[in-house]
């Protein structure tokens, strides 16, 4: 199992698509920095094909910095910096997508 972190905005479709295609059962994806823009409803369909047992997270500080505070109705769980550390410790490895 791996924690994938993605800091690229959804406009960088190649990076996002490579990341999504690399996700395997039991992996977690954490959106950080401009990656949190992918939580916007306009990009929700990109996550439809992801297996249900891949967990999706978004970093609270980066959501706050971009005025994105309402993730109701999405598959994303919001985590703080401590949660980021916990995720990294729980997984076998961390894969960063830039």
DSSP file (Angstrom, degrees, kcal/mol; ACC not computed):
  #  RESIDUE AA STRUCTURE BP1 BP2  ACC     N-H-->O    O-->H-N    N-H-->O    O-->H-N    TCO  KAPPA ALPHA  PHI   PSI    X-CA   Y-CA   Z-CA
    1    1 A X              0   0    0      0, 0.0    91,-1.6     0, 0.0    92,-0.9   0.000 360.0 360.0 360.0 142.8    0.0    0.0    0.0
    2    2 A X  E     -a   93   0A   0     90,-0.2    26,-2.6    89,-0.2     2,-0.6  -0.951 360.0-134.9-133.0 149.6    1.2    3.5   -0.9
    3    3 A X  E     -ab  94  28A   0     90,-2.7    92,-2.9    -2,-0.3     2,-0.5  -0.931  24.9-160.5 -98.7 119.3    0.3    7.0    0.0
    4    4 A X  E     -ab  95  29A   0     24,-3.3    26,-3.3    -2,-0.6     2,-0.5  -0.882   2.5-162.7 -99.5 129.4    0.3    9.1   -3.2
    5    5 A X  E     -ab  96  30A   0     90,-2.7    92,-3.3    -2,-0.5     2,-0.5  -0.949   3.9-168.5-112.5 135.2    0.7   12.9   -2.8
    6    6 A X  E     +ab  97  31A   0     24,-2.1    26,-2.6    -2,-0.5    29,-0.2  -0.981  17.4 169.6-126.4 121.6   -0.3   15.1   -5.7
    7    7 A X        +     0   0    0     90,-1.8    27,-0.8    -2,-0.5     2,-0.3   0.384  48.9 102.4-110.1   2.7    0.5   18.8   -5.7
    8    8 A X  S    S-     0   0    0     89,-0.4    30,-0.2    26,-0.2    24,-0.1  -0.644  73.3-116.4 -90.1 143.4   -0.4   19.6   -9.3
    9    9 A X    >   -     0   0    0     -2,-0.3     3,-2.2     1,-0.1     7,-0.2  -0.333  32.4-105.6 -70.5 159.7   -3.6   21.4  -10.3
   10   10 A X  T 3  S+     0   0    0     24,-0.3    -1,-0.1     1,-0.3     6,-0.1   0.690 115.6  75.5 -62.1 -16.8   -6.1   19.5  -12.4
   11   11 A X  T 3  S+     0   0    0      1,-0.2     2,-1.5     2,-0.1    -1,-0.3   0.754  81.5  70.6 -65.1 -22.9   -5.0   21.6  -15.4
   12   12 A X    <>  +     0   0    0     -3,-2.2     4,-2.0     1,-0.2     3,-0.5  -0.579  69.8 168.6 -88.7  70.5   -1.9   19.5  -15.5
   13   13 A X  H  >  +     0   0    0     -2,-1.5     4,-3.1     1,-0.2     5,-0.3   0.807  65.5  59.8 -60.6 -34.4   -4.0   16.6  -16.7
   14   14 A X  H  > S+     0   0    0     -3,-0.2     4,-2.2     2,-0.2    -1,-0.2   0.931 108.5  43.7 -62.9 -45.1   -1.0   14.4  -17.7
   15   15 A X  H  > S+     0   0    0     -3,-0.5     4,-2.2     2,-0.2    -2,-0.2   0.932 115.8  48.2 -65.1 -45.6    0.3   14.4  -14.1
   16   16 A X  H  X S+     0   0    0     -4,-2.0     4,-2.8    -7,-0.2     5,-0.2   0.932 112.8  47.6 -61.0 -47.1   -3.2   13.8  -12.6
   17   17 A X  H  X S+     0   0    0     -4,-3.1     4,-2.4     1,-0.2    -1,-0.2   0.892 111.1  50.7 -65.1 -39.9   -4.0   11.0  -15.0
   18   18 A X  H  X S+     0   0    0     -4,-2.2     4,-1.1    -5,-0.3    -1,-0.2   0.913 112.7  47.7 -63.0 -41.1   -0.6    9.3  -14.5
   19   19 A X  H >X S+     0   0    0     -4,-2.2     4,-0.8     2,-0.2     3,-0.6   0.951 112.6  47.4 -63.5 -50.1   -1.2    9.5  -10.7
   20   20 A X  H >< S+     0   0    0     -4,-2.8     3,-0.7     1,-0.3    -2,-0.2   0.874 111.1  51.9 -61.8 -37.4   -4.8    8.1  -10.9
   21   21 A X  H 3< S+     0   0    0     -4,-2.4    -1,-0.3     1,-0.2    -2,-0.2   0.749 106.1  55.7 -70.3 -23.3   -3.7    5.3  -13.2
   22   22 A X  H << S+     0   0    0     -4,-1.1    -1,-0.2    -3,-0.6    -2,-0.2   0.619  80.9 111.6 -84.7 -13.2   -1.0    4.3  -10.8
   23   23 A X    <<  -     0   0    0     -4,-0.8     2,-0.3    -3,-0.7    28,-0.1  -0.390  48.1-170.9 -65.9 134.9   -3.4    3.9   -7.8
   24   24 A X    >   -     0   0    0    -22,-0.1     3,-2.4    -2,-0.1   -22,-0.2  -0.782  38.0 -66.3-120.9 166.3   -3.8    0.3   -6.6
   25   25 A X  T 3  S+     0   0    0     -2,-0.3    29,-0.1     1,-0.3    -1,-0.1  -0.255 122.4  18.5 -52.3 132.1   -6.2   -1.4   -4.2
   26   26 A X  T 3  S+     0   0    0     27,-0.7    -1,-0.3     1,-0.3    28,-0.1   0.340  95.8 127.9  87.3  -6.1   -5.5   -0.2   -0.7
   27   27 A X    <   -     0   0    0     -3,-2.4    28,-1.8   -26,-0.1     2,-0.4  -0.288  47.6-142.9 -75.9 166.5   -3.6    2.9   -1.7
   28   28 A X  E     -bc   3  55A   0    -26,-2.6   -24,-3.3    26,-0.2     2,-0.5  -0.976   3.4-152.7-128.9 145.6   -4.4    6.4   -0.5
   29   29 A X  E     -bc   4  56A   0     26,-2.7    28,-3.1    -2,-0.4     2,-0.5  -0.983   8.6-169.3-120.0 124.8   -4.3    9.7   -2.4
   30   30 A X  E     -bc   5  57A   0    -26,-3.3   -24,-2.1    -2,-0.5     2,-0.5  -0.964  11.8-148.6-115.6 118.9   -3.6   12.9   -0.6
   31   31 A X  E     +bc   6  58A   0     26,-2.5    28,-2.2    -2,-0.5     2,-0.3  -0.748  25.7 173.3 -86.2 128.1   -4.1   16.2   -2.5
   32   32 A X    >   -     0   0    0    -26,-2.6     3,-2.5    -2,-0.5     4,-0.2  -0.856  45.8  -7.6-130.5 165.2   -1.8   18.9   -1.4
   33   33 A X  G >  S-     0   0    0     -2,-0.3     3,-1.5     1,-0.3     4,-0.2  -0.179 135.8  -8.3  48.8-132.4   -0.9   22.5   -2.5
   34   34 A X  G >  S+     0   0    0    -27,-0.8     3,-1.6     1,-0.3   -24,-0.3   0.626 122.8  81.9 -71.0 -10.5   -2.6   23.2   -5.9
   35   35 A X  G X  S+     0   0    0     -3,-2.5     3,-2.0     1,-0.3    -1,-0.3   0.785  75.4  72.7 -61.4 -26.4   -3.6   19.6   -6.1
   36   36 A X  G X  S+     0   0    0     -3,-1.5     3,-2.0     1,-0.3    -1,-0.3   0.694  77.3  77.8 -64.5 -16.4   -6.6   20.4   -3.8
   37   37 A X  G X  S+     0   0    0     -3,-1.6     3,-1.5     1,-0.3    -1,-0.3   0.735  78.6  72.4 -63.3 -20.0   -8.2   22.2   -6.7
   38   38 A X  G <  S+     0   0    0     -3,-2.0    -1,-0.3     1,-0.3    -2,-0.2   0.590  81.2  72.5 -70.5  -9.3   -9.1   18.7   -8.0
   39   39 A X  G <  S+     0   0    0     -3,-2.0    -1,-0.3    -4,-0.1    -2,-0.2   0.603  72.5 110.8 -79.3 -10.3  -11.7   18.6   -5.2
   40   40 A X  S X  S-     0   0    0     -3,-1.5     3,-2.3    -4,-0.2     4,-0.4  -0.338  83.8-114.8 -63.7 146.0  -13.9   21.1   -7.1
   41   41 A X  G >  S+     0   0    0      1,-0.3     3,-1.4     2,-0.2     4,-0.4   0.791 111.8  68.4 -53.8 -31.1  -17.1   19.7   -8.5
   42   42 A X  G 3  S+     0   0    0      1,-0.3    -1,-0.3     2,-0.1     3,-0.1   0.719 106.6  40.2 -62.6 -19.3  -15.9   20.3  -12.1
   43   43 A X  G X  S+     0   0    0     -3,-2.3     3,-1.5    -6,-0.2     4,-0.4   0.356  83.0 104.0-110.1   3.7  -13.3   17.6  -11.6
   44   44 A X  G X  S+     0   0    0     -3,-1.4     3,-1.7    -4,-0.4     4,-0.3   0.835  72.3  63.0 -57.8 -36.3  -15.3   15.0   -9.7
   45   45 A X  G >  S+     0   0    0     -4,-0.4     3,-1.2     1,-0.3     4,-0.4   0.761  89.2  69.7 -65.0 -23.4  -15.8   12.7  -12.6
   46   46 A X  G <  S+     0   0    0     -3,-1.5    -1,-0.3     1,-0.3     3,-0.2   0.756 101.0  47.4 -64.1 -22.2  -12.0   12.1  -12.8
   47   47 A X  G X  S+     0   0    0     -3,-1.7     3,-1.0    -4,-0.4    -1,-0.3   0.437  86.0  90.5 -99.0  -1.1  -12.3   10.2   -9.5
   48   48 A X  T <  S+     0   0    0     -3,-1.2    -1,-0.2    -4,-0.3    -2,-0.1   0.847  84.8  52.4 -63.8 -34.9  -15.3    8.0  -10.5
   49   49 A X  T 3  S+     0   0    0     -4,-0.4     2,-0.2    -3,-0.2    -1,-0.2   0.532  84.1 108.7 -82.4  -5.4  -13.1    5.2  -12.0
   50   50 A X  S <  S-     0   0    0     -3,-1.0   -29,-0.1     1,-0.1   -26,-0.0  -0.534  81.1-103.9 -74.6 135.1  -11.0    4.9   -8.8
   51   51 A X    >   -     0   0    0     -2,-0.2     3,-1.8     1,-0.1    -1,-0.1  -0.198  24.8-119.6 -56.6 147.7  -11.7    1.7   -6.8
   52   52 A X  T 3  S+     0   0    0      1,-0.3    -1,-0.1    -3,-0.1    -2,-0.1   0.749 110.8  61.8 -63.4 -24.1  -13.8    2.2   -3.7
   53   53 A X  T 3  S+     0   0    0      2,-0.1   -27,-0.7   -25,-0.0     2,-0.6   0.267  81.8  92.6 -92.4  14.4  -11.0    0.8   -1.5
   54   54 A X  S <  S-     0   0    0     -3,-1.8     2,-0.3   -29,-0.1   -26,-0.2  -0.941  74.7-142.6 -98.7 122.5   -8.6    3.7   -2.6
   55   55 A X  E     -c   28   0A   0    -28,-1.8   -26,-2.7    -2,-0.6     2,-0.4  -0.678   8.6-149.5 -93.2 142.3   -9.1    6.4    0.0
   56   56 A X  E     +cd  29  76A   0     19,-0.6    21,-2.1    -2,-0.3     2,-0.3  -0.912  18.0 175.6-114.6 133.4   -9.0   10.1   -1.0
   57   57 A X  E     -cd  30  77A   0    -28,-3.1   -26,-2.5    -2,-0.4     2,-0.3  -0.917  15.2-159.6-133.2 158.0   -7.7   12.9    1.2
   58   58 A X  E     -cd  31  78A   0     19,-2.0    21,-2.3    -2,-0.3     2,-0.4  -0.997  29.3-113.4-137.9 140.3   -7.2   16.6    1.0
   59   59 A X  E  >  - d   0  79A   0    -28,-2.2     4,-2.1    -2,-0.3     3,-0.4  -0.600  18.8-144.8 -79.5 123.9   -4.9   18.7    3.2
   60   60 A X  H  > S+     0   0    0     19,-3.3     4,-3.0    -2,-0.4     5,-0.2   0.887  95.6  53.8 -54.9 -47.9   -6.9   21.2    5.3
   61   61 A X  H  > S+     0   0    0     18,-0.3     4,-2.1     1,-0.2    -1,-0.2   0.872 111.2  46.2 -60.2 -37.3   -4.3   24.0    5.2
   62   62 A X  H  > S+     0   0    0     -3,-0.4     4,-0.9     2,-0.2    -1,-0.2   0.851 111.9  50.6 -75.7 -33.8   -4.2   24.0    1.4
   63   63 A X  H ><>S+     0   0    0     -4,-2.1     5,-2.9     2,-0.2     3,-0.7   0.941 112.2  48.1 -63.1 -46.7   -8.0   23.9    1.1
   64   64 A X  H ><5S+     0   0    0     -4,-3.0     3,-1.5     1,-0.2    -2,-0.2   0.906 106.8  56.0 -60.2 -43.1   -8.2   26.9    3.5
   65   65 A X  H 3<5S+     0   0    0     -4,-2.1    -1,-0.2     1,-0.3    -2,-0.2   0.748 113.8  40.9 -63.2 -23.0   -5.6   28.8    1.6
   66   66 A X  T <<5S-     0   0    0     -4,-0.9    -1,-0.3    -3,-0.7    -2,-0.2   0.277 115.1-111.4-109.5   9.2   -7.6   28.4   -1.6
   67   67 A X  T < 5S+     0   0    0     -3,-1.5     2,-0.8    -4,-0.3    -3,-0.2   0.768  73.2 136.2  69.6  26.4  -11.0   29.0    0.0
   68   68 A X      < +     0   0    0     -5,-2.9    -1,-0.2    -6,-0.2    -2,-0.1  -0.801  10.1 138.6-107.9  89.8  -12.2   25.4   -0.6
   69   69 A X        +     0   0    0     -2,-0.8     2,-0.7     1,-0.1    -1,-0.2   0.456  47.2  78.3-113.1  -2.2  -13.9   24.5    2.7
   70   70 A X        +     0   0    0     -3,-0.2    -1,-0.1     1,-0.1     0, 0.0  -0.845  36.2 152.4-117.3  97.7  -16.9   22.5    1.6
   71   71 A X    >   +     0   0    0     -2,-0.7     3,-1.6    -3,-0.1     5,-0.2   0.081  26.0 143.6-107.6  22.3  -16.2   18.9    0.5
   72   72 A X  T 3   +     0   0    0      1,-0.3     3,-0.1     3,-0.1    -2,-0.1  -0.357  68.2  23.2 -60.8 139.4  -19.6   17.6    1.4
   73   73 A X  T 3  S+     0   0    0      1,-0.3    -1,-0.3     3,-0.1     2,-0.2   0.574 103.3 106.7  80.9   9.1  -20.8   15.0   -1.0
   74   74 A X  S <  S-     0   0    0     -3,-1.6    -1,-0.3     2,-0.2    -3,-0.1  -0.704  77.7-121.7-112.4 169.4  -17.3   14.1   -2.1
   75   75 A X  S    S+     0   0    0     -2,-0.2   -19,-0.6    -3,-0.1     2,-0.3   0.443  78.1 111.4 -85.4  -0.1  -15.2   11.0   -1.4
   76   76 A X  E     -d   56   0A   0     -5,-0.2     2,-0.5   -21,-0.1   -19,-0.3  -0.561  53.6-156.2 -84.3 137.0  -12.5   13.2    0.1
   77   77 A X  E     -d   57   0A   0    -21,-2.1   -19,-2.0    -2,-0.3     2,-0.4  -0.928  19.9-130.0-105.3 133.2  -11.6   13.2    3.8
   78   78 A X  E     -d   58   0A   0     -2,-0.5     2,-0.3   -21,-0.2   -19,-0.2  -0.699  28.6-176.5 -87.0 132.1  -10.0   16.4    5.1
   79   79 A X  E     -d   59   0A   0    -21,-2.3   -19,-3.3    -2,-0.4   -18,-0.3  -0.940  16.5-139.4-127.1 151.4   -6.8   15.9    7.1
   80   80 A X     >  -     0   0    0     -2,-0.3     4,-2.0   -21,-0.2     5,-0.1  -0.283  46.9 -82.1 -92.2-174.0   -4.5   18.3    9.0
   81   81 A X  H  > S+     0   0    0      1,-0.2     4,-2.0     2,-0.2     5,-0.1   0.882 132.1  52.7 -60.2 -38.6   -0.7   18.2    9.1
   82   82 A X  H  > S+     0   0    0      1,-0.2     4,-2.3     2,-0.2    -1,-0.2   0.884 107.5  51.9 -63.2 -38.5   -0.8   15.6   11.8
   83   83 A X  H  > S+     0   0    0      2,-0.2     4,-2.5     1,-0.2    -1,-0.2   0.855 105.6  55.5 -65.2 -35.5   -3.1   13.5    9.7
   84   84 A X  H  X S+     0   0    0     -4,-2.0     4,-2.2     2,-0.2    -2,-0.2   0.932 108.8  47.4 -60.5 -46.8   -0.7   13.8    6.8
   85   85 A X  H  X S+     0   0    0     -4,-2.0     4,-2.1     1,-0.2    -2,-0.2   0.912 110.9  51.5 -62.7 -43.1    2.1   12.4    9.0
   86   86 A X  H  X S+     0   0    0     -4,-2.3     4,-2.1     1,-0.2    -1,-0.2   0.916 109.4  50.2 -60.5 -43.7   -0.2    9.5   10.2
   87   87 A X  H  X S+     0   0    0     -4,-2.5     4,-1.5     1,-0.2    -1,-0.2   0.922 110.0  50.1 -60.3 -44.4   -1.0    8.6    6.6
   88   88 A X  H  < S+     0   0    0     -4,-2.2    -1,-0.2     1,-0.2    -2,-0.2   0.867 112.7  47.1 -63.4 -36.1    2.6    8.5    5.7
   89   89 A X  H  < S+     0   0    0     -4,-2.1    -1,-0.2     1,-0.2    -2,-0.2   0.823 109.5  53.6 -75.1 -31.2    3.4    6.3    8.6
   90   90 A X  H  < S+     0   0    0     -4,-2.1    -2,-0.2    -5,-0.2    -1,-0.2   0.796  99.9  72.5 -73.9 -29.2    0.5    3.9    7.9
   91   91 A X  S  < S-     0   0    0     -4,-1.5   -89,-0.2    -5,-0.2     3,-0.1  -0.484  82.1-126.5 -90.4 158.3    1.5    3.2    4.3
   92   92 A X  S    S-     0   0    0    -91,-1.6     2,-0.3     1,-0.2   -90,-0.2   0.836  88.9  -2.4 -69.9 -33.8    4.5    1.2    3.1
   93   93 A X  E     -a    2   0A   0    -92,-0.9   -90,-2.7     2,-0.0     2,-0.5  -0.968  63.6-126.5-152.9 164.3    5.8    4.0    0.9
   94   94 A X  E     -a    3   0A   0     -2,-0.3     2,-0.5   -92,-0.2   -90,-0.2  -0.979  17.7-166.0-119.0 129.2    5.1    7.5   -0.2
   95   95 A X  E     -a    4   0A   0    -92,-2.9   -90,-2.7    -2,-0.5     2,-0.5  -0.970   9.4-155.3-116.1 120.9    4.9    8.4   -3.9
   96   96 A X  E     -a    5   0A   0     -2,-0.5     2,-0.6   -92,-0.2   -90,-0.2  -0.837   1.1-157.5-101.9 131.3    5.0   12.1   -4.7
   97   97 A X  E      a    6   0A   0    -92,-3.3   -90,-1.8    -2,-0.5   -89,-0.4  -0.934 360.0 360.0-109.2 118.1    3.5   13.4   -8.0
   98   98 A X              0   0    0     -2,-0.6    -1,-0.1   -92,-0.2   -83,-0.1   0.329 360.0 360.0-125.7 360.0    4.9   16.7   -9.2
